[in-house]
Amino acid sequence: MKMQKAVKVSPTSRLIAPVRGRLRLACAIHAVGSAAGVAPFIAVAELGRALLADGEGSPLAAWWAAGLAAAALAVRLVCLMASSGLTHLADLDLQLDLRRRIAARLSKVPLGWFDTHAAGAVKKILQDDVAVLHHMVGHAYTNMIGAVVTPLVSLGYLIWIDWRLAAAATGPLMLGVCLYAFQFRGYGAKMDAYNAALGDVNTAAVEFVQGIAVIKTFGQAHRAYGRFLNSAGAFVEHFWNWVRGLLAVSAASEIALSPLFSVLIAMSAGLVFVVAGWAGPAEILAVIVLAPALTAPFLTLAFAQNEMMLAKDAAMRIAGLLDTPGLSDSAHPDTPAGSRVVFEQVGFSYDGETEVLKDIDLVLEPGTVTALVGVSGSGKSTLARLLPRFQDVDAGRITVGGMPIDAIAQRTLYRHVSFVFQHVQLLRISIAENIALGRPCASEEEIEAAARAAQIHERILALPHGYQSIAGEDARLSGGEAQRVSIARAILADAPILVLDEATAFADPDSEAAIQQALAPLMAGRTLLVIAHRLNTVTGADQICVMEEGRIVERGRHQSLLAQGGLYGRLWAASEAVQAAPEETVP
């Protein structure tokens, strides 16, 4: 038996699958409405034929033509309303479905995925790209059907009248199509170059605006501004070189497809036919009336095609996000028995080629403090972020309470593992809701108790609306204050395992003291994994793991590591020298 080849489905087709049936029905109804829209013009032509016929015109034929036009207009109105209603309701359902699916996918992707994907890009997909599909679903498909049906019905009627006149009437359409094809030759490569040039302008503008303070401080504003002007000039030159050769062709194609040109060609051909005796005035009138219907819809087709191209690009980005692999969940999730953490032969790579962590063996006993130290890039943060599953390991495994973390439901894992990092993210919701993220059902008393323990209660009360103040709106908090809110969040979550990226690494002395006081109740009695940036903060740790190039090269307590005289000793000596160095004063 021969194996059938898998049919590759385009991203656009995949995304609209839930509403495809309604779109097909809408297109069928719109096709009927488009055909009915030609009927009044046919009625005018038939009325002319009746009145211009040899002998007296038939009043009954005239009335029939007028009745046909009125009925056709009514049918067209009903069909267009029905098809538009179907497509727009389908569009609303599709947008809701896509946004739900994207939100669901974002809730499943590894937390580390957000480190490499800017919030603006995610927002563009969730909001802007989904909105772009509206034009395709709500308008483009039916417009394309109308742009095809209208000229076909018109051409069919003209062929029935006189195929020679019909052939002459299609002349402007053939000319316009050829000119458009010539105009858009090599469009893909030229559009890529256009986007690249535009990207250079945007990059130069962003760099200039974001770095203006530093640039002006060092007196380099003219150079940065010059780079922006050069990029803008290059873009303008590229764009002009592209469109300059298309102006004449574009104008010619617009003229060829204009209704006036179609009427002119129909009248000229009709005059030739009448003089030659090939056709009568009635047939010529029909061609003149219906000739514009052959070319005018082509512009609608061109606009619809442009909307389809934009929607195709948007659909590729949406599909790419929906196809992002999520964290695997066990079909039968387990519950950890305790808070003992074990890293067994753990290996990890971000790109699948360069190993960031290699053969990591590490045990975090319940109630102990383990510190990770090492130079920048040694793998400390990566190792710590594997515990709360910011990423999944490539080799080995991590267990919590004897259970592999990929066999623990994510909701259960985050009830056992909490984390506080240097860079705090508060959601644009109330401060109380920010604190209660880990326990949404917590009472006001519990939220306030956590805030008191984190040394932030009094500051929250000073906000315009207290705990109901909205972060980023009427609650403007400093970095240290936001850090203490995140600590209150971790205190309320009350997870037995805590990953702590030294929260005071970049804090001023006053904020550092407040944060250290807030951390004391959080650290008590928990299994703690600390990423240490300053060695003097972890001298009392139960074990210190020294990392180098993705491996743990030394481990032990502070004094024993110093006695070894290895890497830790050199790091300690360097940190002591930095602290002992006198501060320079600015004259």
C-alpha positions in Angstrom: 0.0 0.0 0.0 1.4 3.4 -1.0 1.7 6.0 1.8 -0.2 9.1 1.1 1.8 12.4 1.4 0.8 14.6 4.2 -1.0 17.7 2.9 0.7 20.9 4.2 -1.9 23.2 5.6 -1.2 27.0 5.5 -1.2 28.9 8.8 -4.2 31.0 7.5 -6.2 27.9 6.7 -5.4 26.4 10.1 -6.5 29.5 12.0 -9.8 30.0 10.2 -10.8 26.3 10.4 -13.4 27.0 13.2 -15.3 29.4 11.0 -14.6 28.0 7.6 -18.2 26.6 7.2 -19.8 30.0 7.9 -17.3 31.7 5.5 -18.2 29.3 2.7 -21.9 30.0 3.3 -21.3 33.7 3.4 -19.3 33.6 0.1 -22.1 31.6 -1.6 -24.7 34.1 -0.4 -22.5 37.0 -1.5 -22.1 35.4 -4.9 -25.9 35.4 -5.4 -26.0 39.0 -4.3 -23.2 40.0 -6.7 -25.0 38.3 -9.6 -28.2 40.1 -8.6 -26.2 43.3 -8.6 -25.5 42.9 -12.3 -29.2 42.3 -13.0 -30.3 46.0 -13.0 -27.6 46.8 -15.7 -28.9 43.8 -17.7 -32.4 45.2 -17.2 -31.3 48.6 -18.6 -29.7 46.8 -21.6 -32.9 44.7 -22.2 -35.0 47.8 -21.9 -32.9 49.5 -24.5 -33.2 46.4 -26.8 -37.0 46.5 -26.3 -37.2 50.2 -27.1 -34.7 50.1 -30.0 -36.2 47.0 -31.6 -37.7 47.2 -35.1 -41.2 48.3 -34.9 -42.8 49.6 -31.7 -41.3 48.7 -28.4 -43.2 46.4 -26.1 -44.5 48.2 -23.0 -44.8 44.8 -21.3 -41.1 44.1 -21.9 -40.2 47.5 -20.4 -42.3 46.8 -17.3 -40.6 43.4 -17.0 -37.2 45.0 -17.2 -38.1 47.5 -14.5 -39.5 44.8 -12.3 -36.4 42.7 -12.7 -34.2 45.6 -11.7 -36.2 46.3 -8.6 -36.4 42.6 -7.5 -32.6 42.2 -8.2 -31.8 45.2 -6.0 -33.9 43.7 -3.2 -32.2 40.3 -3.5 -28.8 42.0 -3.5 -29.6 44.0 -0.4 -30.7 40.9 1.5 -27.8 38.8 0.4 -25.2 41.5 1.2 -26.7 42.0 4.7 -26.8 38.3 5.3 -23.2 37.6 4.1 -21.8 40.6 6.0 -23.6 39.5 9.2 -22.2 36.0 8.8 -18.6 37.1 8.2 -18.6 39.6 11.0 -20.1 37.2 13.5 -17.5 34.6 12.4 -14.8 37.2 12.8 -15.9 38.0 16.4 -15.9 34.3 17.3 -12.6 33.7 15.6 -10.9 36.6 17.4 -12.3 35.4 20.8 -11.1 31.9 20.0 -7.6 32.9 18.9 -7.1 35.2 21.9 -8.2 32.4 24.3 -5.9 30.0 22.5 -3.0 32.4 22.6 -3.6 33.1 26.3 -3.7 29.4 27.0 -0.5 28.8 25.1 1.2 31.7 26.9 0.2 30.1 30.2 2.0 26.8 29.2 5.2 28.1 27.6 8.3 27.9 29.8 8.7 31.1 31.9 12.2 31.5 30.4 10.5 32.0 27.0 9.5 35.5 28.1 13.1 36.4 28.6 13.8 36.2 24.9 10.4 37.5 23.6 9.7 41.2 24.1 6.3 42.1 25.6 5.7 44.4 22.7 6.1 41.6 20.2 3.7 39.4 22.2 1.2 42.2 22.5 1.4 42.7 18.7 0.5 39.1 18.1 -2.3 39.0 20.7 -3.9 42.3 19.8 -2.7 43.7 16.5 -2.2 40.5 14.4 -5.5 39.0 15.5 -7.2 42.3 14.6 -5.6 42.2 11.1 -7.5 39.0 10.4 -10.7 40.9 10.7 -10.3 42.4 7.2 -9.7 39.0 5.8 -12.5 37.2 7.5 -15.0 40.1 7.6 -14.4 41.5 4.1 -11.7 40.0 1.9 -13.2 36.6 1.0 -16.6 38.0 0.1 -15.0 41.0 -1.8 -12.9 38.5 -3.8 -16.0 36.5 -4.6 -17.9 39.6 -5.7 -14.9 40.8 -7.8 -15.0 37.5 -9.7 -18.8 36.9 -10.0 -19.7 40.3 -11.2 -17.4 40.4 -14.3 -18.2 36.7 -15.1 -22.0 37.3 -15.1 -21.5 40.5 -17.2 -19.2 38.7 -19.6 -21.7 35.8 -19.9 -24.5 38.1 -20.8 -22.3 40.0 -23.4 -21.3 36.7 -25.0 -25.0 35.8 -25.2 -25.6 39.2 -27.0 -22.5 39.0 -29.3 -19.3 37.2 -28.6 -17.3 39.6 -30.8 -18.5 42.6 -28.8 -17.7 40.7 -25.6 -14.2 40.1 -26.8 -13.7 43.7 -27.6 -15.1 44.7 -24.1 -12.5 42.6 -22.4 -9.6 44.5 -24.0 -9.2 47.0 -21.1 -9.3 44.2 -18.5 -6.5 42.2 -20.3 -4.4 45.3 -20.7 -4.9 46.3 -17.0 -4.0 42.8 -15.8 -0.8 42.7 -17.9 0.2 46.1 -16.6 -0.4 45.1 -13.0 1.6 41.8 -13.5 4.5 43.8 -14.9 4.2 46.3 -12.1 4.5 43.7 -9.4 7.3 41.5 -10.9 9.9 40.7 -8.2 7.6 42.2 -5.6 8.7 39.7 -2.8 12.4 40.5 -3.0 11.7 44.3 -3.3 9.4 44.2 -0.3 12.0 42.4 1.8 14.6 45.1 0.9 12.0 47.8 1.7 11.3 46.2 5.1 15.1 45.9 5.8 15.6 49.6 4.9 12.7 50.6 7.1 14.0 48.5 9.9 17.3 50.3 9.7 15.5 53.7 10.1 13.5 52.4 13.1 16.6 51.0 14.7 18.5 54.3 14.3 15.6 56.3 15.6 15.1 54.1 18.7 18.8 54.1 19.4 18.9 57.9 19.1 15.9 58.5 21.3 16.7 55.9 24.0 20.3 56.9 24.2 19.9 60.6 23.9 20.9 61.3 27.6 24.2 59.3 27.3 24.9 60.7 23.8 24.5 64.3 24.8 26.5 63.7 28.0 29.5 62.7 25.9 28.9 65.3 23.2 28.1 62.9 20.5 24.6 64.0 19.6 25.6 65.2 16.1 27.1 61.8 15.3 24.0 59.9 16.5 21.7 62.3 14.7 23.9 61.9 11.6 23.5 58.1 11.7 19.7 58.5 11.8 19.7 61.0 8.9 21.9 58.6 6.9 19.5 55.7 7.5 16.5 57.9 6.7 18.2 59.1 3.5 19.1 55.6 2.4 15.5 54.5 3.0 14.1 57.4 0.9 16.5 56.7 -1.9 15.7 53.0 -1.9 11.9 53.7 -1.9 12.2 56.3 -4.6 14.3 54.0 -6.8 11.7 51.4 -6.4 8.6 53.4 -7.2 10.1 55.8 -9.8 10.0 53.1 -12.5 6.5 52.1 -11.5 4.8 55.5 -11.7 4.1 55.3 -15.5 3.0 51.7 -15.4 0.8 52.2 -12.3 -0.9 55.2 -13.9 -1.5 53.3 -17.2 -3.0 50.3 -15.3 -5.3 52.6 -13.3 -6.5 54.2 -16.6 -6.9 50.9 -18.3 -9.1 49.6 -15.5 -11.2 52.8 -15.0 -14.9 52.7 -16.0 -14.5 55.7 -18.3 -11.8 53.9 -20.4 -14.0 50.8 -20.6 -16.9 52.9 -21.8 -14.6 54.6 -24.3 -13.4 51.3 -25.7 -16.9 49.9 -25.8 -18.2 53.0 -27.7 -15.3 52.8 -30.2 -15.7 49.1 -30.8 -19.5 49.6 -31.1 -19.0 52.4 -33.7 -16.8 50.1 -35.8 -19.4 47.3 -35.5 -22.3 49.5 -36.4 -20.5 51.0 -39.5 -19.5 47.4 -40.5 -23.1 46.3 -40.1 -22.0 43.6 -37.5 -24.3 44.8 -34.7 -27.2 47.1 -34.1 -27.7 50.0 -31.6 -29.4 47.7 -29.0 -26.3 45.4 -28.8 -24.0 48.4 -28.6 -26.0 49.9 -25.7 -25.7 46.6 -23.8 -21.9 46.6 -24.2 -21.6 50.3 -23.1 -23.8 49.6 -20.0 -22.0 46.5 -18.9 -18.4 47.2 -20.0 -17.4 48.9 -16.7 -18.6 45.9 -14.7 -15.7 43.9 -16.3 -12.9 46.1 -15.1 -14.1 48.0 -12.0 -14.1 44.9 -9.7 -10.5 44.3 -10.4 -9.4 47.1 -8.1 -11.5 45.6 -5.4 -9.7 42.3 -6.1 -6.4 44.0 -5.8 -7.3 45.6 -2.4 -8.6 42.2 -1.2 -5.4 40.6 -2.3 -3.4 43.1 -0.3 -5.5 42.4 2.8 -4.9 38.7 2.3 -1.1 39.2 2.1 -1.2 41.2 5.4 -3.4 38.5 7.0 -1.0 35.8 5.8 1.9 37.5 7.6 -0.2 38.0 10.7 -1.4 34.4 10.6 2.2 33.1 10.4 3.2 35.0 13.5 0.0 33.8 15.4 0.6 30.2 14.3 4.2 30.4 15.3 3.2 31.5 18.8 0.5 28.8 19.0 3.1 26.2 17.9 5.5 27.2 20.6 6.2 24.1 22.7 4.8 24.3 26.2 6.0 22.6 29.3 5.0 18.9 29.3 2.4 17.9 31.9 2.2 14.3 33.2 -1.1 12.5 32.6 -1.0 11.4 36.2 0.7 14.2 38.1 2.3 13.4 41.5 2.5 15.4 44.7 5.9 16.0 46.2 6.6 14.4 49.6 8.6 17.0 51.3 10.9 19.8 50.2 14.2 18.0 49.4 15.6 19.0 46.0 18.0 16.9 44.0 19.7 17.8 40.7 20.9 14.6 39.0 23.4 14.8 36.1 21.6 17.9 34.8 22.5 19.3 31.5 21.0 22.2 29.6 21.4 24.2 26.4 19.4 27.2 25.1 20.0 26.6 21.4 20.5 22.8 21.4 24.2 23.2 20.5 26.1 25.1 23.2 25.9 23.5 26.6 25.3 26.0 29.3 25.1 23.5 32.2 27.0 20.2 32.3 26.7 17.2 34.7 25.2 19.2 37.6 24.8 17.1 40.8 23.4 19.0 43.7 21.2 18.3 46.8 19.2 20.9 48.7 18.3 19.5 52.0 15.1 20.8 53.7 15.6 23.9 55.8 19.1 24.7 54.4 20.6 27.5 52.4 22.6 26.8 49.2 24.4 29.6 47.5 25.5 29.7 43.9 28.5 31.9 43.2 30.7 32.5 40.2 31.7 35.0 37.6 29.1 36.4 35.2 28.1 33.8 32.6 29.1 30.8 34.7 25.5 29.4 34.7 24.2 30.5 38.2 20.9 32.0 37.0 20.3 29.3 34.5 20.7 26.6 37.1 18.4 28.4 39.6 15.7 29.0 37.0 15.5 25.3 36.1 14.1 24.5 39.5 10.8 26.5 39.0 10.8 25.1 35.4 11.6 28.3 33.6 13.1 25.8 31.1 13.1 22.0 31.0 16.4 20.2 31.3 18.0 18.5 28.3 19.8 15.8 30.3 19.3 14.3 33.8 16.5 15.3 36.0 15.4 17.5 38.9 13.3 16.1 41.7 11.3 17.8 44.5 10.2 15.6 47.4 11.3 12.6 45.4 9.2 13.4 42.4 10.6 14.6 39.0 9.4 18.2 38.5 8.0 17.3 35.0 5.7 14.8 36.8 4.3 17.5 39.1 1.4 19.6 37.9 2.6 23.2 37.3 0.0 24.6 39.8 1.3 22.1 42.4 4.9 22.9 41.6 4.4 26.6 42.2 2.8 25.9 45.5 6.1 24.2 46.5 8.6 26.4 44.8 8.5 30.2 45.0 11.0 32.7 43.7 12.1 36.4 44.1 14.3 37.9 41.5 16.1 41.2 41.1 13.9 42.5 38.3 10.4 42.8 39.8 7.2 42.8 37.6 4.1 44.1 39.2 0.9 43.7 37.2 -1.4 46.6 36.5 -3.8 45.5 39.2 -4.3 46.5 42.8 -1.4 46.1 45.2 -3.6 43.7 47.2 -4.1 41.6 44.1 -0.4 41.7 43.3 0.4 40.4 46.8 -2.2 37.7 46.5 -1.2 36.3 43.1 0.0 33.1 44.7 -3.1 32.8 46.9 -6.1 34.6 45.2 -8.4 33.5 48.0 -6.3 35.1 50.8 -8.2 37.4 53.2 -7.4 41.1 53.7 -5.9 40.2 57.1 -3.5 37.7 55.5 -2.5 40.1 52.8 -1.7 42.8 55.3 0.2 40.4 57.5 2.4 39.5 54.6 2.9 43.2 53.8 3.9 43.9 57.4 6.4 41.0 57.4 7.9 42.4 54.1 8.2 45.9 55.7 5.9 47.5 53.1 2.6 47.9 54.9 3.1 51.5 56.0 4.1 52.6 52.4 1.0 50.9 51.0 -1.2 52.7 53.4 0.3 56.0 52.3 -0.9 55.4 48.7 -4.0 57.2 47.4 -6.2 54.2 47.8 -4.1 52.0 50.1 -4.1 48.4 49.1 -6.6 49.1 46.3 -4.2 51.4 44.5 -3.3 50.2 41.0 0.3 49.5 40.3 1.6 51.8 37.7 -1.3 54.2 38.0 -1.9 55.7 41.4 0.7 53.4 43.0 4.2 54.6 41.9 6.7 52.5 43.8 10.5 52.7 43.8 12.5 49.6 42.8 13.1 48.7 46.5 9.4 49.2 47.3 8.3 47.0 44.4 10.8 44.4 45.5 9.3 44.3 49.0 5.8 43.9 47.4 7.2 40.8 45.6 8.6 39.5 48.8 5.2 40.0 50.5 3.8 37.9 47.6 6.3 35.1 48.3 5.6 35.3 52.0 1.9 34.9 51.4 2.4 32.0 49.0 4.3 30.3 51.8 6.1 27.8 49.5 8.5 25.5 51.3 11.2 26.0 48.6 12.5 29.4 47.6 14.8 30.5 44.8 16.3 33.9 45.5 18.2 36.0 43.1 20.0 38.3 45.5 17.4 41.1 45.8 19.7 43.7 47.2 22.4 43.5 44.5 21.6 46.9 43.0 19.8 48.5 45.9 20.8 51.7 47.7 21.8 51.4 51.4 18.4 52.4 52.7 16.5 50.0 50.4 19.0 47.3 51.1 18.4 47.4 54.8 14.6 47.3 54.3 14.8 44.5 51.9 17.1 42.4 54.1 14.6 42.9 57.0 11.8 41.8 54.7 13.7 38.7 53.6 14.4 37.4 57.1 10.8 36.0 57.7 10.7 34.7 54.2 13.9 32.7 54.5 13.2 31.2 57.9 12.8 27.4 57.8 12.7 27.1 54.0 14.8 25.2 51.5 16.7 28.1 50.0 18.6 28.4 46.7 20.4 31.8 46.5 22.1 33.3 43.5 24.9 35.3 45.2 26.3 38.4 43.5 28.1 39.6 46.6 30.0 36.9 48.5 29.7 38.6 51.9 25.9 38.0 51.9 26.3 34.2 51.8 29.1 33.5 54.2 26.7 31.8 56.5 25.2 29.5 53.9 25.0 25.7 54.6 26.8 25.0 51.3 28.3 27.3 48.7 28.6 26.0 45.1 31.2 27.7 43.0 30.3 27.6 39.3 32.6 27.9 36.3 31.6 27.4 32.6 28.4 25.6 33.5 29.9 23.2 36.1 30.1 23.1 39.9 33.9 23.1 40.4 33.9 23.7 44.2 31.4 23.3 47.1 31.5 23.6 50.8 31.1 26.2 53.6 32.8 29.6 53.5 35.8 28.8 55.7 36.6 25.5 54.1 36.4 27.0 50.6 38.8 29.8 51.6 41.2 27.2 53.0 41.3 25.4 49.7 42.7 28.5 48.0 40.9 27.8 44.7 38.5 29.8 42.6 36.3 30.8 45.6 39.3 32.2 47.4 40.2 34.3 44.3 36.6 35.5 44.0 36.6 36.4 47.7 39.9 38.3 47.5 38.6 40.2 44.5 35.4 41.2 46.3 37.4 42.2 49.4 39.6 44.4 47.3 36.6 46.1 45.7 35.1 46.9 49.1 38.3 48.1 50.5 39.0 50.5 47.6 38.4 54.1 48.6 35.5 55.8 46.8 36.7 58.4 44.2 35.3 61.9 44.6 34.3 64.1 41.8 35.9 67.6 42.0 
